[in-house]
Amino acid sequence: MTGKKKHSEGEIETVAPAAMGTAEWQAEFLTQRRLDKARISARFAGKTLDNFSARDKGRKMLVHSAQTYVSGFNLNKEAGGFPVYPKGLLMTGPVGCGKSHLATAILRGVIEKGYSGLYYNSPDLLRDIRATFQPDSDLTEDDLLEEVTTVDLLVFDDVGAENATGFVLDRFYLIINERYEGCKPIIVTTNLNLEELENRLGKRILSRMLEMCEIFGPFPEEDWRRRNLR
């Protein structure tokens, strides 16, 4: 396992891997295993807080808030003898404003702290759930939902992109409610505002999401992808 270090002059130096069998090597190995299991897609695998394009004050504040969230993430914290559970994040904003980049970068940071994490785009999750109904599936729906509901941090990306059928709402409610009752944080990204999200998912789901999550943002009203076509 090799790493890279960036000097102030912009030169990149390859950092030698930790010697096999050392505590450092074992920590790197376990971190990589958790990252491999997190299902972060190739598109977002290299997204970090360091390479988020923070070219103005608003974006710099987003990065700072994300760094604060990662550094403060702790599932073992107690206050006055009672456990304190970290809240999740609800990221709302237009297409291409950087929500998925920051969500996966936060997930990576939390995984690197030693926690388990999972990324799912909501249409992909629904596709995978339906795939478990096939006779030749090696995975049952219960197996998949257990992983989604028990992992330390779940990124649920692009919520609202799917058709809100009874099947969809039943599964979304199960996932959100299981994590709500288990005090498991979730990061939700959506292109919808709160009113649109309520119309799409219903009051029961949105109410739980709002209690579980802090509103993260605001995100810029700009499509970063289109901007970079210029």
C-alpha positions in Angstrom: 0.0 0.0 0.0 1.5 3.3 -1.1 0.5 6.8 -0.4 1.3 10.2 -1.8 2.3 13.4 -0.1 1.9 16.8 -1.7 4.5 19.5 -1.0 3.7 23.2 -0.8 5.4 23.6 -4.2 2.9 21.2 -5.7 5.3 18.3 -6.2 4.1 14.8 -5.4 6.3 12.4 -3.4 5.4 8.7 -3.2 5.3 7.6 0.4 6.8 4.2 1.0 4.2 1.6 2.2 4.3 0.4 5.8 6.2 -2.7 6.4 4.0 -5.8 6.1 2.9 -7.2 9.5 3.4 -3.9 11.4 0.6 -2.2 13.3 0.6 0.5 10.7 0.3 -2.0 7.8 -2.5 -3.8 9.6 -4.4 -0.5 10.1 -4.0 0.4 6.4 -5.0 -3.1 5.3 -8.2 -3.1 7.5 -9.0 0.5 6.3 -8.7 -0.6 2.7 -10.9 -3.6 3.3 -13.6 -1.4 4.8 -13.3 1.0 1.8 -13.6 -2.0 -0.6 -16.8 -3.1 1.1 -18.3 0.3 1.2 -19.5 0.1 -2.5 -18.2 3.6 -3.4 -18.4 3.7 -7.2 -15.4 4.3 -9.4 -16.7 7.8 -10.2 -16.4 8.8 -6.5 -13.6 6.5 -5.3 -11.0 9.2 -5.5 -13.2 12.0 -4.1 -11.8 13.5 -0.9 -12.2 16.7 1.1 -8.8 17.8 -0.2 -9.8 17.7 -3.8 -13.2 19.3 -3.5 -13.2 22.4 -5.6 -13.4 25.0 -2.8 -12.8 28.2 -4.9 -15.1 30.5 -3.0 -16.2 31.2 0.6 -19.3 29.1 0.4 -17.5 26.0 -0.8 -14.8 26.5 1.7 -17.4 26.5 4.5 -18.8 23.3 3.1 -15.4 21.6 3.3 -14.9 23.0 6.8 -18.3 21.6 7.9 -17.5 18.2 6.4 -14.1 18.1 8.1 -15.7 19.0 11.4 -18.3 16.2 11.0 -15.6 13.6 10.3 -13.4 14.7 13.2 -16.3 14.7 15.6 -17.8 11.4 14.5 -17.9 9.1 17.5 -20.3 6.2 18.1 -18.8 5.5 21.6 -19.3 9.0 23.1 -21.2 9.4 26.4 -22.4 12.4 28.3 -23.6 12.2 31.9 -23.6 8.4 31.7 -25.8 8.3 28.6 -24.7 7.5 25.1 -24.6 10.4 22.6 -25.2 9.4 19.0 -24.0 11.5 16.1 -26.6 13.0 13.8 -26.6 12.3 10.1 -26.6 14.9 7.4 -29.3 16.0 4.9 -27.8 17.5 1.8 -30.2 19.3 -0.5 -29.2 21.2 -3.6 -29.4 21.3 -7.4 -27.8 18.8 -9.8 -24.0 19.0 -10.0 -23.4 21.2 -6.9 -21.1 18.7 -5.2 -23.3 16.8 -2.8 -22.2 13.3 -3.8 -18.5 14.3 -3.7 -18.8 15.6 -0.2 -21.0 12.7 1.0 -18.5 10.1 -0.2 -15.5 12.1 1.0 -17.1 12.2 4.5 -17.8 8.5 4.3 -14.2 7.8 3.4 -13.0 10.0 6.4 -15.3 8.1 8.8 -14.1 4.7 7.5 -10.5 5.8 7.9 -11.3 6.4 11.6 -12.1 2.7 11.9 -15.9 2.7 11.4 -17.9 0.7 8.8 -19.6 2.5 6.0 -21.7 1.9 2.9 -22.6 4.0 -0.1 -25.8 3.4 -2.1 -27.4 5.4 -4.8 -31.1 5.0 -4.2 -32.1 3.6 -7.6 -29.2 1.1 -7.4 -30.4 0.0 -4.0 -33.9 -0.7 -5.2 -32.4 -2.6 -8.2 -30.3 -4.7 -5.9 -33.3 -5.4 -3.6 -35.4 -6.6 -6.6 -32.5 -8.7 -7.7 -32.7 -10.7 -4.5 -36.2 -11.9 -5.6 -34.6 -13.9 -8.4 -34.5 -17.7 -7.8 -30.7 -17.8 -8.5 -29.8 -15.0 -6.1 -27.2 -15.8 -3.5 -28.4 -12.9 -1.4 -31.8 -12.5 0.3 -33.6 -9.2 0.8 -33.2 -9.6 4.5 -29.4 -10.0 4.1 -29.2 -6.9 2.0 -31.4 -4.8 4.3 -29.5 -5.9 7.4 -26.3 -4.6 5.9 -27.9 -1.3 4.9 -29.6 -0.8 8.3 -26.7 -1.8 10.6 -23.6 -0.3 9.0 -22.1 2.5 11.1 -22.6 5.2 8.5 -24.8 4.9 5.4 -24.7 7.4 2.5 -28.1 7.3 0.7 -27.4 9.2 -2.5 -29.8 10.8 -4.9 -33.0 10.1 -2.9 -36.1 11.2 -4.9 -34.7 10.0 -8.3 -36.9 6.9 -8.1 -40.6 6.5 -8.7 -42.4 6.6 -5.4 -44.3 3.3 -5.7 -45.7 1.4 -2.7 -42.7 -0.9 -2.9 -40.2 1.9 -2.9 -41.9 3.7 0.1 -42.1 0.5 2.1 -38.4 -0.2 1.7 -37.4 3.4 2.3 -39.5 3.5 5.5 -37.9 0.2 6.7 -34.4 1.5 6.1 -34.9 4.9 7.6 -36.9 3.6 10.6 -34.4 0.8 11.4 -31.6 3.3 11.4 -33.7 5.8 13.3 -34.5 3.3 16.1 -30.9 2.0 16.1 -29.5 5.5 16.4 -27.4 4.9 13.3 -26.5 8.0 11.3 -27.3 8.5 7.6 -26.2 11.0 5.0 -29.0 11.7 2.5 -28.4 13.6 -0.7 -31.3 14.9 -2.8 -32.1 17.3 -5.6 -35.5 18.0 -4.0 -36.3 20.7 -1.4 -38.1 19.7 1.8 -41.6 20.2 0.4 -40.9 18.2 -2.7 -39.2 15.5 -0.5 -42.3 15.3 1.7 -44.6 15.0 -1.4 -42.4 12.2 -2.8 -41.7 10.2 0.4 -44.5 11.2 2.8 -44.5 12.8 6.2 -43.5 9.6 8.2 -40.2 9.2 6.4 -39.3 12.9 6.2 -40.1 13.4 9.8 -37.7 10.7 10.9 -35.0 12.0 8.5 -35.3 15.5 9.9 -34.9 14.3 13.5 -31.9 12.1 12.5 -30.1 14.6 10.4 -28.8 18.1 10.4 -29.3 20.2 7.3 -25.9 20.5 5.6 -25.3 23.5 3.4 -26.3 25.6 1.7 -24.9 24.3 -1.6 -24.2 26.7 -4.5 -26.9 27.2 -7.1 -24.5 26.0 -9.8 -24.0 22.9 -11.9 -20.3 22.2 -11.4 -20.3 19.7 -14.2 -21.6 22.2 -16.7 -19.2 24.9 -15.5 -16.3 22.6 -16.2 -17.4 22.1 -19.8 -16.4 25.7 -20.6 
